């Protein structure tokens, strides 16, 4: 559910204070724990370190991100690969195929010289 238009977007004052009067190129990463803060046009170009519960994920704000929240660009869950032994075997065969293809391409280049 979206926020009421009469209230306006939720942009935390502390985040605005950190970027007030600064240039994006001169400032480094601005650390913040405020994931619910909406991205405003003043934030474009700045690099934010958004906390995901464990560490800070660097987010470079672009014009396309305006209106979204900072937390959307800092995932809190890490995907763990599915599959067991069968998946490992398939990946190993794929890797071996790539290595063989690279070696044959290298040999073909050496033959042309």
PDB file as gemmi writes it, atoms N, CA and C in Angstrom:
CRYST1    1.000    1.000    1.000  90.00  90.00  90.00 P 1                      
ATOM      1  N   UNK A   1       0.841  -1.172   0.000  1.00  0.00           N  
ATOM      2  CA  UNK A   1       0.000   0.000   0.000  1.00  0.00           C  
ATOM      3  C   UNK A   1       0.890   1.241   0.000  1.00  0.00           C  
ATOM      4  N   UNK A   2       0.527   2.200  -0.823  1.00  0.00           N  
ATOM      5  CA  UNK A   2       1.359   3.387  -0.942  1.00  0.00           C  
ATOM      6  C   UNK A   2       1.025   4.407   0.136  1.00  0.00           C  
ATOM      7  N   UNK A   3       1.915   5.331   0.318  1.00  0.00           N  
ATOM      8  CA  UNK A   3       1.726   6.391   1.296  1.00  0.00           C  
ATOM      9  C   UNK A   3       0.761   7.425   0.728  1.00  0.00           C  
ATOM     10  N   UNK A   4      -0.002   8.050   1.590  1.00  0.00           N  
ATOM     11  CA  UNK A   4      -0.979   9.055   1.185  1.00  0.00           C  
ATOM     12  C   UNK A   4      -0.293  10.226   0.487  1.00  0.00           C  
ATOM     13  N   UNK A   5      -0.883  10.693  -0.599  1.00  0.00           N  
ATOM     14  CA  UNK A   5      -0.288  11.799  -1.349  1.00  0.00           C  
ATOM     15  C   UNK A   5      -0.273  13.088  -0.532  1.00  0.00           C  
ATOM     16  N   UNK A   6      -1.240  13.251   0.368  1.00  0.00           N  
ATOM     17  CA  UNK A   6      -1.270  14.468   1.165  1.00  0.00           C  
ATOM     18  C   UNK A   6      -0.099  14.525   2.154  1.00  0.00           C  
ATOM     19  N   UNK A   7       0.403  13.379   2.567  1.00  0.00           N  
ATOM     20  CA  UNK A   7       1.552  13.345   3.477  1.00  0.00           C  
ATOM     21  C   UNK A   7       2.869  13.568   2.745  1.00  0.00           C  
ATOM     22  N   UNK A   8       2.929  13.163   1.500  1.00  0.00           N  
ATOM     23  CA  UNK A   8       4.165  13.292   0.735  1.00  0.00           C  
ATOM     24  C   UNK A   8       5.072  12.095   0.955  1.00  0.00           C  
ATOM     25  N   UNK A   9       6.199  12.024   0.243  1.00  0.00           N  
ATOM     26  CA  UNK A   9       7.106  10.875   0.384  1.00  0.00           C  
ATOM     27  C   UNK A   9       7.840  10.904   1.717  1.00  0.00           C  
ATOM     28  N   UNK A  10       8.198   9.715   2.211  1.00  0.00           N  
ATOM     29  CA  UNK A  10       8.957   9.613   3.458  1.00  0.00           C  
ATOM     30  C   UNK A  10      10.435   9.673   3.124  1.00  0.00           C  
ATOM     31  N   UNK A  11      11.017  10.819   3.365  1.00  0.00           N  
ATOM     32  CA  UNK A  11      12.464  10.996   3.199  1.00  0.00           C  
ATOM     33  C   UNK A  11      12.992  11.415   4.561  1.00  0.00           C  
ATOM     34  N   UNK A  12      13.830  10.581   5.147  1.00  0.00           N  
ATOM     35  CA  UNK A  12      14.316  10.843   6.499  1.00  0.00           C  
ATOM     36  C   UNK A  12      15.192  12.090   6.535  1.00  0.00           C  
ATOM     37  N   UNK A  13      14.987  12.905   7.563  1.00  0.00           N  
ATOM     38  CA  UNK A  13      15.727  14.166   7.700  1.00  0.00           C  
ATOM     39  C   UNK A  13      17.215  13.937   7.885  1.00  0.00           C  
ATOM     40  N   UNK A  14      17.584  12.847   8.572  1.00  0.00           N  
ATOM     41  CA  UNK A  14      19.002  12.577   8.827  1.00  0.00           C  
ATOM     42  C   UNK A  14      19.760  12.303   7.533  1.00  0.00           C  
ATOM     43  N   UNK A  15      19.097  11.618   6.583  1.00  0.00           N  
ATOM     44  CA  UNK A  15      19.746  11.329   5.307  1.00  0.00           C  
ATOM     45  C   UNK A  15      19.906  12.619   4.512  1.00  0.00           C  
ATOM     46  N   UNK A  16      18.878  13.457   4.519  1.00  0.00           N  
ATOM     47  CA  UNK A  16      18.947  14.735   3.810  1.00  0.00           C  
ATOM     48  C   UNK A  16      20.042  15.616   4.410  1.00  0.00           C  
ATOM     49  N   UNK A  17      20.187  15.578   5.738  1.00  0.00           N  
ATOM     50  CA  UNK A  17      21.215  16.367   6.415  1.00  0.00           C  
ATOM     51  C   UNK A  17      22.621  15.931   5.989  1.00  0.00           C  
ATOM     52  N   UNK A  18      22.798  14.618   5.781  1.00  0.00           N  
ATOM     53  CA  UNK A  18      24.114  14.097   5.406  1.00  0.00           C  
ATOM     54  C   UNK A  18      24.532  14.530   4.005  1.00  0.00           C  
ATOM     55  N   UNK A  19      23.565  14.769   3.101  1.00  0.00           N  
ATOM     56  CA  UNK A  19      23.919  15.137   1.730  1.00  0.00           C  
ATOM     57  C   UNK A  19      23.754  16.630   1.457  1.00  0.00           C  
ATOM     58  N   UNK A  20      23.220  17.371   2.419  1.00  0.00           N  
ATOM     59  CA  UNK A  20      22.958  18.797   2.205  1.00  0.00           C  
ATOM     60  C   UNK A  20      24.252  19.564   1.938  1.00  0.00           C  
ATOM     61  N   UNK A  21      24.275  20.288   0.823  1.00  0.00           N  
ATOM     62  CA  UNK A  21      25.415  21.141   0.490  1.00  0.00           C  
ATOM     63  C   UNK A  21      26.654  20.401   0.036  1.00  0.00           C  
ATOM     64  N   UNK A  22      26.572  19.127  -0.231  1.00  0.00           N  
ATOM     65  CA  UNK A  22      27.729  18.350  -0.665  1.00  0.00           C  
ATOM     66  C   UNK A  22      27.580  17.955  -2.123  1.00  0.00           C  
ATOM     67  N   UNK A  23      28.718  17.686  -2.763  1.00  0.00           N  
ATOM     68  CA  UNK A  23      28.711  17.235  -4.144  1.00  0.00           C  
ATOM     69  C   UNK A  23      28.897  15.722  -4.166  1.00  0.00           C  
ATOM     70  N   UNK A  24      28.193  15.031  -5.078  1.00  0.00           N  
ATOM     71  CA  UNK A  24      28.295  13.568  -5.131  1.00  0.00           C  
ATOM     72  C   UNK A  24      29.697  13.041  -5.391  1.00  0.00           C  
ATOM     73  N   UNK A  25      30.491  13.770  -6.177  1.00  0.00           N  
ATOM     74  CA  UNK A  25      31.828  13.285  -6.516  1.00  0.00           C  
ATOM     75  C   UNK A  25      32.779  13.379  -5.329  1.00  0.00           C  
ATOM     76  N   UNK A  26      32.577  14.370  -4.465  1.00  0.00           N  
ATOM     77  CA  UNK A  26      33.503  14.600  -3.363  1.00  0.00           C  
ATOM     78  C   UNK A  26      33.235  13.713  -2.153  1.00  0.00           C  
ATOM     79  N   UNK A  27      31.977  13.339  -1.948  1.00  0.00           N  
ATOM     80  CA  UNK A  27      31.645  12.531  -0.772  1.00  0.00           C  
ATOM     81  C   UNK A  27      31.847  11.058  -1.076  1.00  0.00           C  
ATOM     82  N   UNK A  28      32.199  10.333  -0.058  1.00  0.00           N  
ATOM     83  CA  UNK A  28      32.379   8.893  -0.213  1.00  0.00           C  
ATOM     84  C   UNK A  28      31.047   8.183  -0.034  1.00  0.00           C  
ATOM     85  N   UNK A  29      31.107   7.027   0.561  1.00  0.00           N  
ATOM     86  CA  UNK A  29      29.905   6.245   0.819  1.00  0.00           C  
ATOM     87  C   UNK A  29      29.232   6.787   2.078  1.00  0.00           C  
ATOM     88  N   UNK A  30      27.929   7.057   1.978  1.00  0.00           N  
ATOM     89  CA  UNK A  30      27.160   7.553   3.115  1.00  0.00           C  
ATOM     90  C   UNK A  30      26.441   6.359   3.737  1.00  0.00           C  
ATOM     91  N   UNK A  31      26.861   5.967   4.939  1.00  0.00           N  
ATOM     92  CA  UNK A  31      26.269   4.809   5.598  1.00  0.00           C  
ATOM     93  C   UNK A  31      24.917   5.163   6.203  1.00  0.00           C  
ATOM     94  N   UNK A  32      23.947   4.249   6.041  1.00  0.00           N  
ATOM     95  CA  UNK A  32      22.632   4.468   6.628  1.00  0.00           C  
ATOM     96  C   UNK A  32      21.975   3.137   6.967  1.00  0.00           C  
ATOM     97  N   UNK A  33      21.193   3.174   8.029  1.00  0.00           N  
ATOM     98  CA  UNK A  33      20.398   2.018   8.440  1.00  0.00           C  
ATOM     99  C   UNK A  33      18.933   2.231   8.057  1.00  0.00           C  
ATOM    100  N   UNK A  34      18.628   3.373   7.461  1.00  0.00           N  
ATOM    101  CA  UNK A  34      17.246   3.746   7.180  1.00  0.00           C  
ATOM    102  C   UNK A  34      16.847   3.196   5.813  1.00  0.00           C  
ATOM    103  N   UNK A  35      16.359   1.957   5.798  1.00  0.00           N  
ATOM    104  CA  UNK A  35      15.974   1.288   4.566  1.00  0.00           C  
ATOM    105  C   UNK A  35      14.636   1.783   4.025  1.00  0.00           C  
ATOM    106  N   UNK A  36      13.800   2.354   4.894  1.00  0.00           N  
ATOM    107  CA  UNK A  36      12.456   2.776   4.494  1.00  0.00           C  
ATOM    108  C   UNK A  36      12.444   4.147   3.826  1.00  0.00           C  
ATOM    109  N   UNK A  37      13.568   4.827   3.802  1.00  0.00           N  
ATOM    110  CA  UNK A  37      13.657   6.177   3.231  1.00  0.00           C  
ATOM    111  C   UNK A  37      13.493   6.116   1.713  1.00  0.00           C  
ATOM    112  N   UNK A  38      12.596   6.960   1.186  1.00  0.00           N  
ATOM    113  CA  UNK A  38      12.417   7.014  -0.259  1.00  0.00           C  
ATOM    114  C   UNK A  38      13.533   7.836  -0.891  1.00  0.00           C  
ATOM    115  N   UNK A  39      13.876   7.478  -2.122  1.00  0.00           N  
ATOM    116  CA  UNK A  39      14.934   8.186  -2.835  1.00  0.00           C  
ATOM    117  C   UNK A  39      14.326   9.419  -3.494  1.00  0.00           C  
ATOM    118  N   UNK A  40      14.916  10.564  -3.189  1.00  0.00           N  
ATOM    119  CA  UNK A  40      14.440  11.825  -3.754  1.00  0.00           C  
ATOM    120  C   UNK A  40      15.411  12.288  -4.843  1.00  0.00           C  
ATOM    121  N   UNK A  41      14.999  13.234  -5.682  1.00  0.00           N  
ATOM    122  CA  UNK A  41      15.886  13.714  -6.752  1.00  0.00           C  
ATOM    123  C   UNK A  41      17.196  14.328  -6.251  1.00  0.00           C  
ATOM    124  N   UNK A  42      17.217  14.826  -5.010  1.00  0.00           N  
ATOM    125  CA  UNK A  42      18.454  15.401  -4.476  1.00  0.00           C  
ATOM    126  C   UNK A  42      19.522  14.347  -4.226  1.00  0.00           C  
ATOM    127  N   UNK A  43      19.129  13.085  -4.110  1.00  0.00           N  
ATOM    128  CA  UNK A  43      20.062  12.002  -3.783  1.00  0.00           C  
ATOM    129  C   UNK A  43      20.760  11.426  -5.011  1.00  0.00           C  
ATOM    130  N   UNK A  44      20.349  11.817  -6.206  1.00  0.00           N  
ATOM    131  CA  UNK A  44      20.910  11.242  -7.429  1.00  0.00           C  
ATOM    132  C   UNK A  44      22.398  11.545  -7.514  1.00  0.00           C  
ATOM    133  N   UNK A  45      23.180  10.488  -7.770  1.00  0.00           N  
ATOM    134  CA  UNK A  45      24.628  10.620  -7.896  1.00  0.00           C  
ATOM    135  C   UNK A  45      25.391  10.246  -6.648  1.00  0.00           C  
ATOM    136  N   UNK A  46      24.729  10.230  -5.494  1.00  0.00           N  
ATOM    137  CA  UNK A  46      25.398   9.881  -4.244  1.00  0.00           C  
ATOM    138  C   UNK A  46      25.484   8.359  -4.106  1.00  0.00           C  
ATOM    139  N   UNK A  47      26.480   7.920  -3.354  1.00  0.00           N  
ATOM    140  CA  UNK A  47      26.677   6.503  -3.089  1.00  0.00           C  
ATOM    141  C   UNK A  47      26.309   6.249  -1.633  1.00  0.00           C  
ATOM    142  N   UNK A  48      25.312   5.381  -1.407  1.00  0.00           N  
ATOM    143  CA  UNK A  48      24.850   5.068  -0.062  1.00  0.00           C  
ATOM    144  C   UNK A  48      25.273   3.656   0.304  1.00  0.00           C  
ATOM    145  N   UNK A  49      25.641   3.474   1.565  1.00  0.00           N  
ATOM    146  CA  UNK A  49      25.891   2.149   2.115  1.00  0.00           C  
ATOM    147  C   UNK A  49      24.666   1.772   2.918  1.00  0.00           C  
ATOM    148  N   UNK A  50      23.801   0.933   2.341  1.00  0.00           N  
ATOM    149  CA  UNK A  50      22.532   0.574   2.977  1.00  0.00           C  
ATOM    150  C   UNK A  50      22.727  -0.726   3.743  1.00  0.00           C  
ATOM    151  N   UNK A  51      22.379  -0.710   5.017  1.00  0.00           N  
ATOM    152  CA  UNK A  51      22.591  -1.875   5.885  1.00  0.00           C  
ATOM    153  C   UNK A  51      21.570  -2.958   5.564  1.00  0.00           C  
ATOM    154  N   UNK A  52      22.040  -4.196   5.436  1.00  0.00           N  
ATOM    155  CA  UNK A  52      21.124  -5.299   5.132  1.00  0.00           C  
ATOM    156  C   UNK A  52      20.974  -6.263   6.305  1.00  0.00           C  
ATOM    157  N   UNK A  53      21.423  -5.859   7.477  1.00  0.00           N  
ATOM    158  CA  UNK A  53      21.326  -6.710   8.654  1.00  0.00           C  
ATOM    159  C   UNK A  53      22.669  -7.280   9.055  1.00  0.00           C  
ATOM    160  N   UNK A  54      23.587  -7.366   8.100  1.00  0.00           N  
ATOM    161  CA  UNK A  54      24.920  -7.902   8.385  1.00  0.00           C  
ATOM    162  C   UNK A  54      26.010  -6.908   8.014  1.00  0.00           C  
ATOM    163  N   UNK A  55      25.940  -6.379   6.809  1.00  0.00           N  
ATOM    164  CA  UNK A  55      26.933  -5.415   6.366  1.00  0.00           C  
ATOM    165  C   UNK A  55      26.263  -4.352   5.498  1.00  0.00           C  
ATOM    166  N   UNK A  56      27.064  -3.432   4.977  1.00  0.00           N  
ATOM    167  CA  UNK A  56      26.529  -2.339   4.174  1.00  0.00           C  
ATOM    168  C   UNK A  56      26.728  -2.649   2.692  1.00  0.00           C  
ATOM    169  N   UNK A  57      25.638  -2.558   1.930  1.00  0.00           N  
ATOM    170  CA  UNK A  57      25.679  -2.784   0.495  1.00  0.00           C  
ATOM    171  C   UNK A  57      25.735  -1.423  -0.188  1.00  0.00           C  
ATOM    172  N   UNK A  58      26.732  -1.230  -1.053  1.00  0.00           N  
ATOM    173  CA  UNK A  58      26.867   0.055  -1.741  1.00  0.00           C  
ATOM    174  C   UNK A  58      25.808   0.188  -2.826  1.00  0.00           C  
ATOM    175  N   UNK A  59      25.120   1.329  -2.818  1.00  0.00           N  
ATOM    176  CA  UNK A  59      24.070   1.619  -3.791  1.00  0.00           C  
ATOM    177  C   UNK A  59      24.368   2.977  -4.401  1.00  0.00           C  
ATOM    178  N   UNK A  60      24.631   3.018  -5.706  1.00  0.00           N  
ATOM    179  CA  UNK A  60      24.824   4.267  -6.419  1.00  0.00           C  
ATOM    180  C   UNK A  60      23.463   4.695  -6.952  1.00  0.00           C  
ATOM    181  N   UNK A  61      22.966   5.816  -6.483  1.00  0.00           N  
ATOM    182  CA  UNK A  61      21.613   6.259  -6.821  1.00  0.00           C  
ATOM    183  C   UNK A  61      21.606   6.893  -8.208  1.00  0.00           C  
ATOM    184  N   UNK A  62      20.691   6.413  -9.071  1.00  0.00           N  
ATOM    185  CA  UNK A  62      20.520   6.981 -10.407  1.00  0.00           C  
ATOM    186  C   UNK A  62      19.109   7.558 -10.528  1.00  0.00           C  
ATOM    187  N   UNK A  63      18.826   8.186 -11.644  1.00  0.00           N  
ATOM    188  CA  UNK A  63      17.530   8.826 -11.841  1.00  0.00           C  
ATOM    189  C   UNK A  63      16.392   7.816 -11.873  1.00  0.00           C  
ATOM    190  N   UNK A  64      16.664   6.597 -12.329  1.00  0.00           N  
ATOM    191  CA  UNK A  64      15.624   5.565 -12.402  1.00  0.00           C  
ATOM    192  C   UNK A  64      15.149   5.131 -11.024  1.00  0.00           C  
ATOM    193  N   UNK A  65      15.951   5.353 -10.004  1.00  0.00           N  
ATOM    194  CA  UNK A  65      15.626   4.882  -8.649  1.00  0.00           C  
ATOM    195  C   UNK A  65      14.738   5.850  -7.872  1.00  0.00           C  
ATOM    196  N   UNK A  66      14.527   7.051  -8.377  1.00  0.00           N  
ATOM    197  CA  UNK A  66      13.740   8.055  -7.653  1.00  0.00           C  
ATOM    198  C   UNK A  66      12.329   7.518  -7.422  1.00  0.00           C  
ATOM    199  N   UNK A  67      11.874   7.620  -6.171  1.00  0.00           N  
ATOM    200  CA  UNK A  67      10.553   7.119  -5.804  1.00  0.00           C  
ATOM    201  C   UNK A  67      10.590   5.757  -5.142  1.00  0.00           C  
ATOM    202  N   UNK A  68      11.680   5.021  -5.341  1.00  0.00           N  
ATOM    203  CA  UNK A  68      11.834   3.721  -4.696  1.00  0.00           C  
ATOM    204  C   UNK A  68      12.446   3.931  -3.314  1.00  0.00           C  
ATOM    205  N   UNK A  69      12.521   2.859  -2.553  1.00  0.00           N  
ATOM    206  CA  UNK A  69      13.104   2.937  -1.211  1.00  0.00           C  
ATOM    207  C   UNK A  69      14.534   2.398  -1.243  1.00  0.00           C  
ATOM    208  N   UNK A  70      15.355   2.881  -0.321  1.00  0.00           N  
ATOM    209  CA  UNK A  70      16.754   2.454  -0.276  1.00  0.00           C  
ATOM    210  C   UNK A  70      16.877   0.955  -0.036  1.00  0.00           C  
ATOM    211  N   UNK A  71      16.005   0.401   0.779  1.00  0.00           N  
ATOM    212  CA  UNK A  71      16.074  -1.014   1.112  1.00  0.00           C  
ATOM    213  C   UNK A  71      15.820  -1.950  -0.048  1.00  0.00           C  
ATOM    214  N   UNK A  72      15.187  -1.458  -1.113  1.00  0.00           N  
ATOM    215  CA  UNK A  72      14.906  -2.304  -2.273  1.00  0.00           C  
ATOM    216  C   UNK A  72      16.180  -2.718  -2.996  1.00  0.00           C  
ATOM    217  N   UNK A  73      17.244  -1.958  -2.834  1.00  0.00           N  
ATOM    218  CA  UNK A  73      18.487  -2.215  -3.550  1.00  0.00           C  
ATOM    219  C   UNK A  73      19.541  -2.872  -2.665  1.00  0.00           C  
ATOM    220  N   UNK A  74      19.135  -3.311  -1.477  1.00  0.00           N  
ATOM    221  CA  UNK A  74      20.035  -3.984  -0.548  1.00  0.00           C  
ATOM    222  C   UNK A  74      19.331  -5.244  -0.035  1.00  0.00           C  
ATOM    223  N   UNK A  75      19.459  -6.368  -0.757  1.00  0.00           N  
ATOM    224  CA  UNK A  75      18.738  -7.579  -0.350  1.00  0.00           C  
ATOM    225  C   UNK A  75      19.196  -8.099   1.011  1.00  0.00           C  
ATOM    226  N   UNK A  76      18.241  -8.577   1.800  1.00  0.00           N  
ATOM    227  CA  UNK A  76      18.550  -9.058   3.147  1.00  0.00           C  
ATOM    228  C   UNK A  76      18.735 -10.560   3.185  1.00  0.00           C  
ATOM    229  N   UNK A  77      18.320 -11.246   2.144  1.00  0.00           N  
ATOM    230  CA  UNK A  77      18.438 -12.709   2.119  1.00  0.00           C  
ATOM    231  C   UNK A  77      19.395 -13.134   1.024  1.00  0.00           C  
ATOM    232  N   UNK A  78      20.201 -14.139   1.331  1.00  0.00           N  
ATOM    233  CA  UNK A  78      21.184 -14.649   0.387  1.00  0.00           C  
ATOM    234  C   UNK A  78      20.652 -15.956  -0.194  1.00  0.00           C  
ATOM    235  N   UNK A  79      20.651 -16.071  -1.511  1.00  0.00           N  
ATOM    236  CA  UNK A  79      20.158 -17.283  -2.157  1.00  0.00           C  
ATOM    237  C   UNK A  79      21.204 -18.379  -2.044  1.00  0.00           C  
ATOM    238  N   UNK A  80      20.777 -19.526  -1.536  1.00  0.00           N  
ATOM    239  CA  UNK A  80      21.638 -20.693  -1.442  1.00  0.00           C  
ATOM    240  C   UNK A  80      21.231 -21.624  -2.567  1.00  0.00           C  
ATOM    241  N   UNK A  81      22.197 -22.064  -3.343  1.00  0.00           N  
ATOM    242  CA  UNK A  81      21.934 -22.869  -4.519  1.00  0.00           C  
ATOM    243  C   UNK A  81      21.207 -24.165  -4.173  1.00  0.00           C  
ATOM    244  N   UNK A  82      20.237 -24.527  -4.995  1.00  0.00           N  
ATOM    245  CA  UNK A  82      19.523 -25.785  -4.822  1.00  0.00           C  
ATOM    246  C   UNK A  82      20.283 -26.906  -5.518  1.00  0.00           C  
ATOM    247  N   UNK A  83      19.947 -28.105  -5.156  1.00  0.00           N  
ATOM    248  CA  UNK A  83      20.565 -29.252  -5.800  1.00  0.00           C  
ATOM    249  C   UNK A  83      21.708 -29.789  -4.964  1.00  0.00           C  
ATOM    250  N   UNK A  84      21.959 -31.052  -5.096  1.00  0.00           N  
ATOM    251  CA  UNK A  84      23.024 -31.670  -4.322  1.00  0.00           C  
ATOM    252  C   UNK A  84      24.108 -32.178  -5.228  1.00  0.00           C  
ATOM    253  N   UNK A  85      24.340 -33.486  -5.160  1.00  0.00           N  
ATOM    254  CA  UNK A  85      25.420 -34.108  -5.913  1.00  0.00           C  
ATOM    255  C   UNK A  85      25.174 -34.032  -7.416  1.00  0.00           C  
ATOM    256  N   UNK A  86      23.916 -34.215  -7.825  1.00  0.00           N  
ATOM    257  CA  UNK A  86      23.595 -34.192  -9.249  1.00  0.00           C  
ATOM    258  C   UNK A  86      23.897 -32.812  -9.848  1.00  0.00           C  
ATOM    259  N   UNK A  87      23.542 -31.775  -9.145  1.00  0.00           N  
ATOM    260  CA  UNK A  87      23.792 -30.417  -9.622  1.00  0.00           C  
ATOM    261  C   UNK A  87      25.291 -30.156  -9.718  1.00  0.00           C  
ATOM    262  N   UNK A  88      26.052 -30.657  -8.735  1.00  0.00           N  
ATOM    263  CA  UNK A  88      27.500 -30.470  -8.732  1.00  0.00           C  
ATOM    264  C   UNK A  88      28.129 -31.168  -9.941  1.00  0.00           C  
ATOM    265  N   UNK A  89      27.641 -32.377 -10.272  1.00  0.00           N  
ATOM    266  CA  UNK A  89      28.163 -33.107 -11.422  1.00  0.00           C  
ATOM    267  C   UNK A  89      27.888 -32.360 -12.731  1.00  0.00           C  
ATOM    268  N   UNK A  90      26.662 -31.821 -12.855  1.00  0.00           N  
ATOM    269  CA  UNK A  90      26.316 -31.063 -14.063  1.00  0.00           C  
ATOM    270  C   UNK A  90      27.208 -29.836 -14.219  1.00  0.00           C  
ATOM    271  N   UNK A  91      27.462 -29.129 -13.131  1.00  0.00           N  
ATOM    272  CA  UNK A  91      28.322 -27.948 -13.187  1.00  0.00           C  
ATOM    273  C   UNK A  91      29.751 -28.318 -13.551  1.00  0.00           C  
ATOM    274  N   UNK A  92      30.216 -29.452 -13.035  1.00  0.00           N  
ATOM    275  CA  UNK A  92      31.582 -29.883 -13.324  1.00  0.00           C  
ATOM    276  C   UNK A  92      31.725 -30.234 -14.808  1.00  0.00           C  
ATOM    277  N   UNK A  93      30.725 -30.919 -15.381  1.00  0.00           N  
ATOM    278  CA  UNK A  93      30.767 -31.264 -16.805  1.00  0.00           C  
ATOM    279  C   UNK A  93      30.744 -30.005 -17.666  1.00  0.00           C  
ATOM    280  N   UNK A  94      29.942 -29.041 -17.258  1.00  0.00           N  
ATOM    281  CA  UNK A  94      29.854 -27.786 -18.001  1.00  0.00           C  
ATOM    282  C   UNK A  94      31.198 -27.068 -17.972  1.00  0.00           C  
ATOM    283  N   UNK A  95      31.841 -27.051 -16.818  1.00  0.00           N  
ATOM    284  CA  UNK A  95      33.134 -26.380 -16.679  1.00  0.00           C  
ATOM    285  C   UNK A  95      34.195 -27.073 -17.530  1.00  0.00           C  
ATOM    286  N   UNK A  96      34.171 -28.406 -17.533  1.00  0.00           N  
ATOM    287  CA  UNK A  96      35.127 -29.164 -18.348  1.00  0.00           C  
ATOM    288  C   UNK A  96      34.919 -28.870 -19.828  1.00  0.00           C  
ATOM    289  N   UNK A  97      33.662 -28.751 -20.253  1.00  0.00           N  
ATOM    290  CA  UNK A  97      33.362 -28.420 -21.644  1.00  0.00           C  
ATOM    291  C   UNK A  97      33.886 -27.050 -22.020  1.00  0.00           C  
ATOM    292  N   UNK A  98      33.746 -26.087 -21.116  1.00  0.00           N  
ATOM    293  CA  UNK A  98      34.252 -24.735 -21.375  1.00  0.00           C  
ATOM    294  C   UNK A  98      35.769 -24.736 -21.488  1.00  0.00           C  
ATOM    295  N   UNK A  99      36.444 -25.492 -20.623  1.00  0.00           N  
ATOM    296  CA  UNK A  99      37.902 -25.572 -20.654  1.00  0.00           C  
ATOM    297  C   UNK A  99      38.359 -26.208 -21.963  1.00  0.00           C  
ATOM    298  N   UNK A 100      37.678 -27.273 -22.393  1.00  0.00           N  
ATOM    299  CA  UNK A 100      38.042 -27.943 -23.644  1.00  0.00           C  
ATOM    300  C   UNK A 100      37.832 -27.008 -24.837  1.00  0.00           C  
ATOM    301  N   UNK A 101      36.748 -26.252 -24.827  1.00  0.00           N  
ATOM    302  CA  UNK A 101      36.481 -25.312 -25.912  1.00  0.00           C  
ATOM    303  C   UNK A 101      37.551 -24.219 -25.957  1.00  0.00           C  
ATOM    304  N   UNK A 102      37.959 -23.742 -24.795  1.00  0.00           N  
ATOM    305  CA  UNK A 102      38.993 -22.708 -24.743  1.00  0.00           C  
ATOM    306  C   UNK A 102      40.326 -23.239 -25.266  1.00  0.00           C  
ATOM    307  N   UNK A 103      40.651 -24.483 -24.921  1.00  0.00           N  
ATOM    308  CA  UNK A 103      41.907 -25.059 -25.381  1.00  0.00           C  
ATOM    309  C   UNK A 103      41.896 -25.279 -26.891  1.00  0.00           C  
ATOM    310  N   UNK A 104      40.760 -25.710 -27.419  1.00  0.00           N  
ATOM    311  CA  UNK A 104      40.682 -25.929 -28.874  1.00  0.00           C  
ATOM    312  C   UNK A 104      40.754 -24.600 -29.619  1.00  0.00           C  
ATOM    313  N   UNK A 105      40.158 -23.557 -29.065  1.00  0.00           N  
ATOM    314  CA  UNK A 105      40.243 -22.239 -29.690  1.00  0.00           C  
ATOM    315  C   UNK A 105      41.664 -21.715 -29.657  1.00  0.00           C  
ATOM    316  N   UNK A 106      42.355 -21.966 -28.552  1.00  0.00           N  
ATOM    317  CA  UNK A 106      43.756 -21.531 -28.424  1.00  0.00           C  
ATOM    318  C   UNK A 106      44.627 -22.280 -29.443  1.00  0.00           C  
ATOM    319  N   UNK A 107      44.354 -23.579 -29.637  1.00  0.00           N  
ATOM    320  CA  UNK A 107      45.112 -24.382 -30.581  1.00  0.00           C  
ATOM    321  C   UNK A 107      44.842 -23.914 -32.018  1.00  0.00           C  
ATOM    322  N   UNK A 108      43.610 -23.536 -32.305  1.00  0.00           N  
ATOM    323  CA  UNK A 108      43.274 -23.066 -33.645  1.00  0.00           C  
ATOM    324  C   UNK A 108      43.978 -21.748 -33.944  1.00  0.00           C  
ATOM    325  N   UNK A 109      44.086 -20.880 -32.979  1.00  0.00           N  
ATOM    326  CA  UNK A 109      44.784 -19.606 -33.156  1.00  0.00           C  
ATOM    327  C   UNK A 109      46.278 -19.853 -33.382  1.00  0.00           C  
ATOM    328  N   UNK A 110      46.840 -20.821 -32.642  1.00  0.00           N  
ATOM    329  CA  UNK A 110      48.266 -21.133 -32.786  1.00  0.00           C  
ATOM    330  C   UNK A 110      48.549 -21.743 -34.150  1.00  0.00           C  
ATOM    331  N   UNK A 111      47.604 -22.534 -34.704  1.00  0.00           N  
ATOM    332  CA  UNK A 111      47.790 -23.148 -36.032  1.00  0.00           C  
ATOM    333  C   UNK A 111      47.781 -22.104 -37.141  1.00  0.00           C  
ATOM    334  N   UNK A 112      47.003 -21.051 -36.973  1.00  0.00           N  
ATOM    335  CA  UNK A 112      46.916 -20.007 -38.009  1.00  0.00           C  
ATOM    336  C   UNK A 112      48.208 -19.210 -38.123  1.00  0.00           C  
ATOM    337  N   UNK A 113      48.943 -19.132 -37.041  1.00  0.00           N  
ATOM    338  CA  UNK A 113      50.203 -18.359 -37.049  1.00  0.00           C  
ATOM    339  C   UNK A 113      51.250 -19.166 -37.688  1.00  0.00           C  
TER     340      UNK A 113                                                      
END                                                                             
